[in-house]
Amino acid sequence: MTTETLDMMIAGTAPTEVRVVAERVLRKLDERYKPIIEESMDLFTDIPEDPIALGLSQFNLRLSRARSDANKVSQYMILITAEKSRARERVKDAKTAYEEKLQLLLVHDPDIKAVAGQQRQLAIAKSKLIKESHICDYADKIYIRISGYYDALKLAQGNLDDTKRDLMSQLAVIKRQIEMGEASSRQFPVEQVPDTKLKQAEREVDETLGPAGVVSF
């Protein structure tokens, strides 16, 4: 969460200061979300071609990692979704304030009323709202930047969800193979592992699959 936003702009702020503050906001957003996006994009659990050959323990590790990574990105999505909502409201508020001030000037400003022609009056009114115009522009830029972060995280979340579903599908296949007698947890090659460790691995997959073959997180 940035500590300085366009929401903190006060009356009398010079247009150039609007730019300075807005660019500082953008830098802070980059500092916060770029590392999160890079981390999320790097989270990847490859899908084994032959999960039985991989071994129970290693397969369970991959499943656990995929679940943990998906949960992590889901938490990041909560943050960026809230940030995007705030940015959208900021754009709306900035544009509403601009339009309200513009209409007040057109109706009440004596300098504007003394000028003939609606287009000329509108141009003069807008020239008196440079700061407000800049706030609208930078509110838009901030929203666009945050929307980009949101889309990137959404993509990472989708990739992780696909990976998790693929692993779960493989578990379902393993369960069917075991039920049909085509495979046994004892057949999984866990090389140089004591019998007690093998039994522990078997229990882990049984807990994951459940007695009825229902896979759940």
C-alpha positions in Angstrom: 0.0 0.0 0.0 1.5 3.4 -1.0 1.6 6.0 1.7 1.3 8.9 -0.7 -1.5 9.0 -3.2 -3.3 11.5 -5.4 -6.0 11.4 -2.8 -3.8 13.5 -0.6 -3.7 16.4 -3.0 -4.9 19.6 -1.4 -6.1 22.9 -2.8 -3.3 25.2 -3.9 -1.0 22.4 -5.1 0.9 23.6 -8.1 0.4 21.5 -11.3 4.1 20.7 -11.4 3.8 19.3 -7.8 0.9 17.1 -9.0 3.3 15.5 -11.5 6.1 15.0 -8.9 3.7 13.4 -6.4 2.1 11.2 -9.0 5.4 10.0 -10.4 6.5 9.2 -6.8 3.3 7.1 -6.4 4.1 5.2 -9.6 7.6 4.5 -8.4 6.3 3.2 -5.1 3.8 1.0 -6.9 6.6 -0.4 -9.1 8.8 -1.1 -6.0 5.9 -2.9 -4.3 4.4 -5.0 -7.2 7.2 -5.7 -9.6 9.0 -8.1 -7.2 5.7 -9.8 -6.5 4.9 -10.2 -10.2 8.4 -11.5 -10.9 8.2 -14.0 -8.0 4.7 -15.2 -9.1 5.8 -15.7 -12.7 8.8 -17.8 -11.5 6.6 -20.1 -9.5 6.4 -23.3 -11.5 5.9 -26.9 -10.8 6.4 -29.2 -13.8 4.0 -32.0 -14.4 5.7 -35.4 -14.4 5.1 -37.6 -17.4 5.0 -40.7 -15.3 4.0 -39.9 -11.7 4.3 -43.5 -10.7 8.0 -43.6 -11.9 8.6 -40.3 -10.1 7.8 -41.9 -6.7 5.2 -41.1 -4.0 7.3 -38.8 -2.0 8.4 -36.6 -4.9 4.9 -36.4 -6.3 3.5 -35.3 -3.0 6.2 -32.7 -2.7 5.2 -31.3 -6.1 1.5 -31.3 -5.2 2.3 -29.5 -1.9 4.4 -27.0 -3.7 1.7 -26.3 -6.3 -0.9 -25.8 -3.5 1.4 -23.5 -1.5 2.3 -21.4 -4.6 -1.3 -21.1 -5.6 -2.3 -19.9 -2.1 0.5 -17.4 -2.1 -0.5 -15.8 -5.4 -4.2 -15.8 -4.2 -3.1 -13.6 -1.3 -1.2 -11.3 -3.8 -4.4 -11.2 -5.9 -6.4 -9.9 -2.8 -3.9 -7.1 -2.4 -3.8 -6.0 -6.1 -7.6 -6.3 -6.4 -8.1 -3.9 -3.5 -5.4 -1.6 -5.0 -7.2 -1.7 -8.4 -10.5 -0.9 -6.8 -9.0 2.1 -5.0 -7.4 3.3 -8.2 -10.7 3.0 -10.1 -12.5 5.1 -7.4 -9.7 7.7 -7.5 -10.2 8.1 -11.3 -13.9 8.5 -10.8 -13.5 11.0 -8.0 -10.9 13.0 -9.8 -13.1 13.3 -13.0 -16.2 14.1 -11.0 -14.4 16.9 -9.1 -13.0 18.2 -12.4 -16.5 18.3 -14.1 -18.1 19.9 -11.1 -15.5 22.7 -10.9 -15.7 23.2 -14.7 -19.5 23.7 -14.5 -19.1 26.1 -11.6 -16.6 28.2 -13.5 -18.8 28.3 -16.6 -21.8 29.4 -14.5 -20.3 31.8 -12.0 -16.8 33.0 -13.1 -17.2 36.7 -14.3 -14.2 36.5 -16.6 -15.7 33.6 -18.4 -19.2 35.0 -18.6 -17.8 38.2 -20.2 -16.5 36.2 -23.1 -18.8 35.4 -26.1 -19.1 31.9 -27.5 -19.4 28.6 -25.6 -16.2 27.2 -27.0 -14.1 30.1 -25.9 -15.7 30.0 -22.5 -15.0 26.3 -22.2 -11.4 26.8 -23.2 -10.9 29.6 -20.6 -12.5 27.5 -17.9 -10.3 24.5 -18.7 -7.2 26.8 -18.6 -8.1 27.6 -15.0 -8.2 23.9 -14.1 -4.7 22.8 -15.0 -4.1 21.2 -11.7 -7.3 19.3 -11.7 -6.7 18.2 -15.3 -3.3 16.9 -14.3 -4.8 15.0 -11.3 -7.2 13.3 -13.7 -4.4 12.4 -16.1 -2.2 10.9 -13.5 -5.1 9.1 -11.8 -5.6 7.4 -15.2 -1.9 6.5 -15.5 -1.9 5.0 -12.0 -5.0 3.0 -12.8 -3.5 1.7 -16.0 -0.3 0.7 -14.2 -2.2 -1.1 -11.5 -4.4 -2.8 -14.1 -1.2 -4.1 -15.7 0.0 -5.6 -12.4 -3.5 -7.1 -11.9 -3.5 -8.8 -15.4 0.0 -10.2 -14.8 -0.9 -11.7 -11.4 -4.1 -13.1 -12.9 -2.1 -14.8 -15.6 0.3 -16.3 -13.0 -2.7 -17.4 -10.9 -4.3 -19.1 -13.9 -1.0 -21.0 -14.7 -0.7 -22.2 -11.1 -4.4 -23.3 -11.0 -3.9 -25.2 -14.2 -0.8 -27.0 -12.8 -2.7 -27.9 -9.6 -5.6 -29.3 -11.6 -3.2 -31.4 -13.7 -1.5 -32.8 -10.7 -4.9 -33.6 -9.1 -6.0 -35.3 -12.3 -2.8 -37.5 -12.2 -3.6 -38.4 -8.6 -7.1 -39.5 -9.7 -5.5 -41.7 -12.4 -3.2 -43.2 -9.9 -6.1 -43.9 -7.6 -8.0 -45.7 -10.4 -4.9 -47.7 -11.3 -4.5 -48.8 -7.7 -8.2 -49.7 -7.4 -8.0 -51.8 -10.6 -4.9 -53.5 -9.5 -2.8 -52.0 -12.3 -0.6 -50.3 -9.8 0.3 -50.3 -6.1 1.8 -47.8 -3.9 4.4 -50.4 -3.1 5.4 -50.4 -6.7 6.4 -46.8 -6.7 10.2 -46.7 -7.0 11.5 -44.9 -4.0 15.1 -45.9 -4.3 17.2 -46.6 -1.2 14.4 -45.7 1.2 13.9 -47.8 4.3 10.7 -49.8 4.6 9.4 -47.4 7.3 9.9 -44.4 5.0 8.1 -46.3 2.2 5.1 -47.0 4.5 5.1 -43.4 5.5 5.0 -42.3 1.8 2.1 -44.8 1.2 0.2 -43.3 4.1 0.7 -39.8 2.7 -0.8 -40.6 -0.7 -3.6 -42.5 1.0 -4.4 -39.4 3.1 -4.3 -37.2 -0.1 -6.5 -39.5 -2.1 -8.9 -40.5 0.6 -10.6 -43.8 1.1 -13.1 -43.2 -1.7 -10.5 -41.9 -4.1 -11.7 -38.3 -3.7 -8.8 -35.9 -4.1 -9.1 -32.7 -2.1 -7.0 -29.8 -0.8 
